[in-house]
Amino acid sequence: MEAILRWGALTALAPVAWGANYYVTHHYLPADAPLWGAALRALPAGLLLLAAARRRPRGAWWWRSTVLGALNTAAFFVLVYLASQRLPAGTAATVMALSPLALMLSAWPLTGERPRPAQLAAGAVGVTGAALLLAAPTGPPSPAGLLAALGALLVSAVGHALTKRWTPPDGGPGVLAPTAWQLTIGGLLLLPVAVLAEGPPPALTGAALPAFAYTSLIATALAFLAWFAGLRRLPAATVGLIGLLNPATGALLGTTLDHEPLGPAQFTGMALIAAGLLLGRPRAAPGVSTTAGTAGTAAGATEGARDGNRLPGQRRPGAR
């Protein structure tokens, strides 16, 4: 159980970083360059991880990385950039609170993971909380922004479910290398489209440079490593529920830094999101002791030492 909670805490880094990224994108990145914004987010992060992984795709991983790069990187980054620019930070993050249900429903046919009733209930509670957060009195949201956020939600759900499905029983190439491949390929797919549609890249002056550094290094390289590590170690439904920290972070930052108003309905929504997280929290499998889990984690650490592309302490998915 202790190992499960550790992996849950590691996974939680991703939605917190993404929730903060809505605010950063909305305030500090150029509003008229979503393609360049997505490319400059993906490519530096991908190349940095690729230099650390020092591995190229092999066999089926070439086309898998291209598919995942198109979904999880190219399409998702452009859509979430548009949503962040056209919606308040709290609103953009709140729409993404639908991700638990979207990921559960995508993972069911793609990976065969049937969500537990408690997880479905937790997802419903979290979505209800998100709906209440969305009712913040900031005026009607932009229809284009909402469509972009919903599109980002759908492509990420399918992409993350495919990521989990294509993880072989022995762990395959680990976490670092596949994350690097899809970020790099996604960034390369975006480059020619950005040049043709938006011309030269925007000048990175003032606050834009550190904002892009945060977006690429923290909200992309670090966050996606944590997220994909969680997808390998935890059920897709549990990982999706951890994503409820995304709207909570966005709403809190929107309130504290952007002075977006929150009323009783929004506080109730945040309480429901917290309840959803507790209801769907990771649980150890029946009959598995904490001691056994710790021993398994130690075994994973030894195996991870033999494969530099696995995170420290990572066991082979499916190992008992």
Contacts in CASP RR format, 6 or more apart in sequence:
PFRMAT RR
TARGET T0000
AUTHOR 0000-0000-0000
METHOD contacts of the structure
MODEL  1
MEAILRWGALTALAPVAWGANYYVTHHYLPADAPLWGAALRALPAGLLLL
AAARRRPRGAWWWRSTVLGALNTAAFFVLVYLASQRLPAGTAATVMALSP
LALMLSAWPLTGERPRPAQLAAGAVGVTGAALLLAAPTGPPSPAGLLAAL
GALLVSAVGHALTKRWTPPDGGPGVLAPTAWQLTIGGLLLLPVAVLAEGP
PPALTGAALPAFAYTSLIATALAFLAWFAGLRRLPAATVGLIGLLNPATG
ALLGTTLDHEPLGPAQFTGMALIAAGLLLGRPRAAPGVSTTAGTAGTAAG
ATEGARDGNRLPGQRRPGAR
1 283 0 8 1.000
1 284 0 8 1.000
1 288 0 8 1.000
1 290 0 8 1.000
1 293 0 8 1.000
2 290 0 8 1.000
2 293 0 8 1.000
2 294 0 8 1.000
3 293 0 8 1.000
3 294 0 8 1.000
3 296 0 8 1.000
3 297 0 8 1.000
4 233 0 8 1.000
4 234 0 8 1.000
4 282 0 8 1.000
4 283 0 8 1.000
4 284 0 8 1.000
5 282 0 8 1.000
6 297 0 8 1.000
7 229 0 8 1.000
7 230 0 8 1.000
7 233 0 8 1.000
7 234 0 8 1.000
7 282 0 8 1.000
8 230 0 8 1.000
8 234 0 8 1.000
8 238 0 8 1.000
8 242 0 8 1.000
8 282 0 8 1.000
10 226 0 8 1.000
10 229 0 8 1.000
10 230 0 8 1.000
11 226 0 8 1.000
11 227 0 8 1.000
11 229 0 8 1.000
11 230 0 8 1.000
11 231 0 8 1.000
11 234 0 8 1.000
11 239 0 8 1.000
11 242 0 8 1.000
12 226 0 8 1.000
12 242 0 8 1.000
12 243 0 8 1.000
12 245 0 8 1.000
13 222 0 8 1.000
13 223 0 8 1.000
13 226 0 8 1.000
14 223 0 8 1.000
14 224 0 8 1.000
14 226 0 8 1.000
14 227 0 8 1.000
14 243 0 8 1.000
15 227 0 8 1.000
15 242 0 8 1.000
15 243 0 8 1.000
15 244 0 8 1.000
15 245 0 8 1.000
15 246 0 8 1.000
15 249 0 8 1.000
16 245 0 8 1.000
16 246 0 8 1.000
16 249 0 8 1.000
17 218 0 8 1.000
17 219 0 8 1.000
17 222 0 8 1.000
17 223 0 8 1.000
18 93 0 8 1.000
18 96 0 8 1.000
18 219 0 8 1.000
18 223 0 8 1.000
18 246 0 8 1.000
18 249 0 8 1.000
19 89 0 8 1.000
19 93 0 8 1.000
19 245 0 8 1.000
19 246 0 8 1.000
19 247 0 8 1.000
19 249 0 8 1.000
19 250 0 8 1.000
19 253 0 8 1.000
20 214 0 8 1.000
20 219 0 8 1.000
20 249 0 8 1.000
20 250 0 8 1.000
20 253 0 8 1.000
21 84 0 8 1.000
21 214 0 8 1.000
21 215 0 8 1.000
21 219 0 8 1.000
22 83 0 8 1.000
22 84 0 8 1.000
22 89 0 8 1.000
22 90 0 8 1.000
22 92 0 8 1.000
22 93 0 8 1.000
22 250 0 8 1.000
22 253 0 8 1.000
23 89 0 8 1.000
23 250 0 8 1.000
23 253 0 8 1.000
23 254 0 8 1.000
23 257 0 8 1.000
23 258 0 8 1.000
24 211 0 8 1.000
24 214 0 8 1.000
24 215 0 8 1.000
24 219 0 8 1.000
25 80 0 8 1.000
25 81 0 8 1.000
25 84 0 8 1.000
25 85 0 8 1.000
25 211 0 8 1.000
25 215 0 8 1.000
26 84 0 8 1.000
26 85 0 8 1.000
26 87 0 8 1.000
26 88 0 8 1.000
26 89 0 8 1.000
26 92 0 8 1.000
27 211 0 8 1.000
27 258 0 8 1.000
28 207 0 8 1.000
28 208 0 8 1.000
28 210 0 8 1.000
28 211 0 8 1.000
29 37 0 8 1.000
29 81 0 8 1.000
29 85 0 8 1.000
29 208 0 8 1.000
29 211 0 8 1.000
29 212 0 8 1.000
29 215 0 8 1.000
30 36 0 8 1.000
30 37 0 8 1.000
30 202 0 8 1.000
30 208 0 8 1.000
31 85 0 8 1.000
32 198 0 8 1.000
33 194 0 8 1.000
33 198 0 8 1.000
33 201 0 8 1.000
33 202 0 8 1.000
34 78 0 8 1.000
34 81 0 8 1.000
34 82 0 8 1.000
34 85 0 8 1.000
35 78 0 8 1.000
35 190 0 8 1.000
35 193 0 8 1.000
35 194 0 8 1.000
35 197 0 8 1.000
35 198 0 8 1.000
36 194 0 8 1.000
36 198 0 8 1.000
36 201 0 8 1.000
36 202 0 8 1.000
37 77 0 8 1.000
37 81 0 8 1.000
37 194 0 8 1.000
37 202 0 8 1.000
37 212 0 8 1.000
38 73 0 8 1.000
38 74 0 8 1.000
38 77 0 8 1.000
38 78 0 8 1.000
38 81 0 8 1.000
38 187 0 8 1.000
38 190 0 8 1.000
38 194 0 8 1.000
39 187 0 8 1.000
39 190 0 8 1.000
39 191 0 8 1.000
39 194 0 8 1.000
39 201 0 8 1.000
40 201 0 8 1.000
40 212 0 8 1.000
40 216 0 8 1.000
41 77 0 8 1.000
41 81 0 8 1.000
41 212 0 8 1.000
41 215 0 8 1.000
41 216 0 8 1.000
41 219 0 8 1.000
41 220 0 8 1.000
42 73 0 8 1.000
42 74 0 8 1.000
42 77 0 8 1.000
42 183 0 8 1.000
42 184 0 8 1.000
42 186 0 8 1.000
42 187 0 8 1.000
42 190 0 8 1.000
42 216 0 8 1.000
42 220 0 8 1.000
43 183 0 8 1.000
43 184 0 8 1.000
43 186 0 8 1.000
43 187 0 8 1.000
43 188 0 8 1.000
43 190 0 8 1.000
43 191 0 8 1.000
44 216 0 8 1.000
44 217 0 8 1.000
45 183 0 8 1.000
45 216 0 8 1.000
45 217 0 8 1.000
45 220 0 8 1.000
45 221 0 8 1.000
45 224 0 8 1.000
46 179 0 8 1.000
46 180 0 8 1.000
46 183 0 8 1.000
46 184 0 8 1.000
46 187 0 8 1.000
46 220 0 8 1.000
46 221 0 8 1.000
47 180 0 8 1.000
47 184 0 8 1.000
48 217 0 8 1.000
48 221 0 8 1.000
49 176 0 8 1.000
49 179 0 8 1.000
49 180 0 8 1.000
49 183 0 8 1.000
49 184 0 8 1.000
49 221 0 8 1.000
49 225 0 8 1.000
50 180 0 8 1.000
50 181 0 8 1.000
50 184 0 8 1.000
52 176 0 8 1.000
52 180 0 8 1.000
53 176 0 8 1.000
53 177 0 8 1.000
53 180 0 8 1.000
53 309 0 8 1.000
55 173 0 8 1.000
55 177 0 8 1.000
55 309 0 8 1.000
56 181 0 8 1.000
57 64 0 8 1.000
57 65 0 8 1.000
57 177 0 8 1.000
57 181 0 8 1.000
61 173 0 8 1.000
61 178 0 8 1.000
61 181 0 8 1.000
64 162 0 8 1.000
64 166 0 8 1.000
65 178 0 8 1.000
65 181 0 8 1.000
65 182 0 8 1.000
65 185 0 8 1.000
66 185 0 8 1.000
67 162 0 8 1.000
68 159 0 8 1.000
68 162 0 8 1.000
68 163 0 8 1.000
68 166 0 8 1.000
68 178 0 8 1.000
68 181 0 8 1.000
68 182 0 8 1.000
69 181 0 8 1.000
69 182 0 8 1.000
69 183 0 8 1.000
69 185 0 8 1.000
69 186 0 8 1.000
69 187 0 8 1.000
69 189 0 8 1.000
70 185 0 8 1.000
70 186 0 8 1.000
70 189 0 8 1.000
71 155 0 8 1.000
71 156 0 8 1.000
71 158 0 8 1.000
71 159 0 8 1.000
71 162 0 8 1.000
72 155 0 8 1.000
72 156 0 8 1.000
72 159 0 8 1.000
72 160 0 8 1.000
72 163 0 8 1.000
72 182 0 8 1.000
72 224 0 8 1.000
73 182 0 8 1.000
73 183 0 8 1.000
73 185 0 8 1.000
73 186 0 8 1.000
73 187 0 8 1.000
73 189 0 8 1.000
73 190 0 8 1.000
74 186 0 8 1.000
74 187 0 8 1.000
74 189 0 8 1.000
74 190 0 8 1.000
75 152 0 8 1.000
75 155 0 8 1.000
76 152 0 8 1.000
76 155 0 8 1.000
76 156 0 8 1.000
77 190 0 8 1.000
78 190 0 8 1.000
79 148 0 8 1.000
79 149 0 8 1.000
79 151 0 8 1.000
79 152 0 8 1.000
79 155 0 8 1.000
80 92 0 8 1.000
80 148 0 8 1.000
80 149 0 8 1.000
80 152 0 8 1.000
82 144 0 8 1.000
82 145 0 8 1.000
82 148 0 8 1.000
83 92 0 8 1.000
83 95 0 8 1.000
83 145 0 8 1.000
83 146 0 8 1.000
83 148 0 8 1.000
83 149 0 8 1.000
83 152 0 8 1.000
84 92 0 8 1.000
86 142 0 8 1.000
86 144 0 8 1.000
86 145 0 8 1.000
86 148 0 8 1.000
87 95 0 8 1.000
87 141 0 8 1.000
87 142 0 8 1.000
87 145 0 8 1.000
87 146 0 8 1.000
87 149 0 8 1.000
88 136 0 8 1.000
88 138 0 8 1.000
88 141 0 8 1.000
88 254 0 8 1.000
88 258 0 8 1.000
88 260 0 8 1.000
89 250 0 8 1.000
89 251 0 8 1.000
89 253 0 8 1.000
89 254 0 8 1.000
89 258 0 8 1.000
89 260 0 8 1.000
90 133 0 8 1.000
90 136 0 8 1.000
90 247 0 8 1.000
90 250 0 8 1.000
90 251 0 8 1.000
90 253 0 8 1.000
90 254 0 8 1.000
90 260 0 8 1.000
91 134 0 8 1.000
91 136 0 8 1.000
91 138 0 8 1.000
91 141 0 8 1.000
92 145 0 8 1.000
92 149 0 8 1.000
92 250 0 8 1.000
93 246 0 8 1.000
93 247 0 8 1.000
93 248 0 8 1.000
93 249 0 8 1.000
93 250 0 8 1.000
93 251 0 8 1.000
94 130 0 8 1.000
94 133 0 8 1.000
94 134 0 8 1.000
94 247 0 8 1.000
94 250 0 8 1.000
94 251 0 8 1.000
95 130 0 8 1.000
95 134 0 8 1.000
95 146 0 8 1.000
95 149 0 8 1.000
95 150 0 8 1.000
95 153 0 8 1.000
95 247 0 8 1.000
96 149 0 8 1.000
96 152 0 8 1.000
96 153 0 8 1.000
96 243 0 8 1.000
96 246 0 8 1.000
96 247 0 8 1.000
97 126 0 8 1.000
97 127 0 8 1.000
97 129 0 8 1.000
97 130 0 8 1.000
97 133 0 8 1.000
97 243 0 8 1.000
97 244 0 8 1.000
97 246 0 8 1.000
97 247 0 8 1.000
97 273 0 8 1.000
98 127 0 8 1.000
98 130 0 8 1.000
98 150 0 8 1.000
98 153 0 8 1.000
99 153 0 8 1.000
99 156 0 8 1.000
99 157 0 8 1.000
99 240 0 8 1.000
99 243 0 8 1.000
99 246 0 8 1.000
100 119 0 8 1.000
100 122 0 8 1.000
100 123 0 8 1.000
100 126 0 8 1.000
100 127 0 8 1.000
100 237 0 8 1.000
100 240 0 8 1.000
100 241 0 8 1.000
100 243 0 8 1.000
100 244 0 8 1.000
101 120 0 8 1.000
101 123 0 8 1.000
101 124 0 8 1.000
101 127 0 8 1.000
102 153 0 8 1.000
102 154 0 8 1.000
102 156 0 8 1.000
102 157 0 8 1.000
103 157 0 8 1.000
103 160 0 8 1.000
103 161 0 8 1.000
103 236 0 8 1.000
103 237 0 8 1.000
103 239 0 8 1.000
103 240 0 8 1.000
104 115 0 8 1.000
104 119 0 8 1.000
104 120 0 8 1.000
104 123 0 8 1.000
104 236 0 8 1.000
104 237 0 8 1.000
104 240 0 8 1.000
105 157 0 8 1.000
106 157 0 8 1.000
106 158 0 8 1.000
106 159 0 8 1.000
106 160 0 8 1.000
106 161 0 8 1.000
106 236 0 8 1.000
107 113 0 8 1.000
107 115 0 8 1.000
107 160 0 8 1.000
107 161 0 8 1.000
107 164 0 8 1.000
107 165 0 8 1.000
107 236 0 8 1.000
107 237 0 8 1.000
108 114 0 8 1.000
108 115 0 8 1.000
110 158 0 8 1.000
110 161 0 8 1.000
110 162 0 8 1.000
110 164 0 8 1.000
110 165 0 8 1.000
111 161 0 8 1.000
111 164 0 8 1.000
111 165 0 8 1.000
111 236 0 8 1.000
113 164 0 8 1.000
113 235 0 8 1.000
113 236 0 8 1.000
113 237 0 8 1.000
115 235 0 8 1.000
115 237 0 8 1.000
116 237 0 8 1.000
118 279 0 8 1.000
118 280 0 8 1.000
119 235 0 8 1.000
119 237 0 8 1.000
119 238 0 8 1.000
119 241 0 8 1.000
119 280 0 8 1.000
120 237 0 8 1.000
121 279 0 8 1.000
122 241 0 8 1.000
122 275 0 8 1.000
122 276 0 8 1.000
122 277 0 8 1.000
122 278 0 8 1.000
122 279 0 8 1.000
122 280 0 8 1.000
123 241 0 8 1.000
123 244 0 8 1.000
123 276 0 8 1.000
123 280 0 8 1.000
125 272 0 8 1.000
125 273 0 8 1.000
125 275 0 8 1.000
125 276 0 8 1.000
125 279 0 8 1.000
126 244 0 8 1.000
126 272 0 8 1.000
126 273 0 8 1.000
126 275 0 8 1.000
126 276 0 8 1.000
128 269 0 8 1.000
128 272 0 8 1.000
129 268 0 8 1.000
129 269 0 8 1.000
129 270 0 8 1.000
129 271 0 8 1.000
129 272 0 8 1.000
129 273 0 8 1.000
130 244 0 8 1.000
130 247 0 8 1.000
130 269 0 8 1.000
130 273 0 8 1.000
131 269 0 8 1.000
132 265 0 8 1.000
132 266 0 8 1.000
132 268 0 8 1.000
132 269 0 8 1.000
132 272 0 8 1.000
133 247 0 8 1.000
133 251 0 8 1.000
133 266 0 8 1.000
133 269 0 8 1.000
133 270 0 8 1.000
133 273 0 8 1.000
134 141 0 8 1.000
135 265 0 8 1.000
135 266 0 8 1.000
136 251 0 8 1.000
136 260 0 8 1.000
136 261 0 8 1.000
136 262 0 8 1.000
136 263 0 8 1.000
136 265 0 8 1.000
136 266 0 8 1.000
137 261 0 8 1.000
137 263 0 8 1.000
138 260 0 8 1.000
138 261 0 8 1.000
160 227 0 8 1.000
160 231 0 8 1.000
160 236 0 8 1.000
160 239 0 8 1.000
161 236 0 8 1.000
163 178 0 8 1.000
163 228 0 8 1.000
163 231 0 8 1.000
164 231 0 8 1.000
164 232 0 8 1.000
164 236 0 8 1.000
167 231 0 8 1.000
167 232 0 8 1.000
167 317 0 8 1.000
169 316 0 8 1.000
169 317 0 8 1.000
169 318 0 8 1.000
170 316 0 8 1.000
171 232 0 8 1.000
171 310 0 8 1.000
171 316 0 8 1.000
171 317 0 8 1.000
173 309 0 8 1.000
174 232 0 8 1.000
174 307 0 8 1.000
174 309 0 8 1.000
174 310 0 8 1.000
174 314 0 8 1.000
175 225 0 8 1.000
175 228 0 8 1.000
175 229 0 8 1.000
175 232 0 8 1.000
175 309 0 8 1.000
175 310 0 8 1.000
175 311 0 8 1.000
175 314 0 8 1.000
176 225 0 8 1.000
176 308 0 8 1.000
176 309 0 8 1.000
176 310 0 8 1.000
176 311 0 8 1.000
177 309 0 8 1.000
178 228 0 8 1.000
179 221 0 8 1.000
179 224 0 8 1.000
179 225 0 8 1.000
179 228 0 8 1.000
183 220 0 8 1.000
183 221 0 8 1.000
183 224 0 8 1.000
194 201 0 8 1.000
202 208 0 8 1.000
204 212 0 8 1.000
225 311 0 8 1.000
227 239 0 8 1.000
229 311 0 8 1.000
229 314 0 8 1.000
230 239 0 8 1.000
231 239 0 8 1.000
232 314 0 8 1.000
232 317 0 8 1.000
233 314 0 8 1.000
233 315 0 8 1.000
233 317 0 8 1.000
234 282 0 8 1.000
235 282 0 8 1.000
237 280 0 8 1.000
238 280 0 8 1.000
238 281 0 8 1.000
238 282 0 8 1.000
241 276 0 8 1.000
241 277 0 8 1.000
241 280 0 8 1.000
241 281 0 8 1.000
242 277 0 8 1.000
244 273 0 8 1.000
244 276 0 8 1.000
244 277 0 8 1.000
245 277 0 8 1.000
247 273 0 8 1.000
248 270 0 8 1.000
248 273 0 8 1.000
248 274 0 8 1.000
251 260 0 8 1.000
251 262 0 8 1.000
251 266 0 8 1.000
251 270 0 8 1.000
254 260 0 8 1.000
255 261 0 8 1.000
255 262 0 8 1.000
284 290 0 8 1.000
284 293 0 8 1.000
296 315 0 8 1.000
296 319 0 8 1.000
297 313 0 8 1.000
297 315 0 8 1.000
298 313 0 8 1.000
299 315 0 8 1.000
299 319 0 8 1.000
300 310 0 8 1.000
300 313 0 8 1.000
300 314 0 8 1.000
300 315 0 8 1.000
300 316 0 8 1.000
300 319 0 8 1.000
301 312 0 8 1.000
301 313 0 8 1.000
301 314 0 8 1.000
303 310 0 8 1.000
303 314 0 8 1.000
303 315 0 8 1.000
303 316 0 8 1.000
304 310 0 8 1.000
304 311 0 8 1.000
304 312 0 8 1.000
304 313 0 8 1.000
304 314 0 8 1.000
END
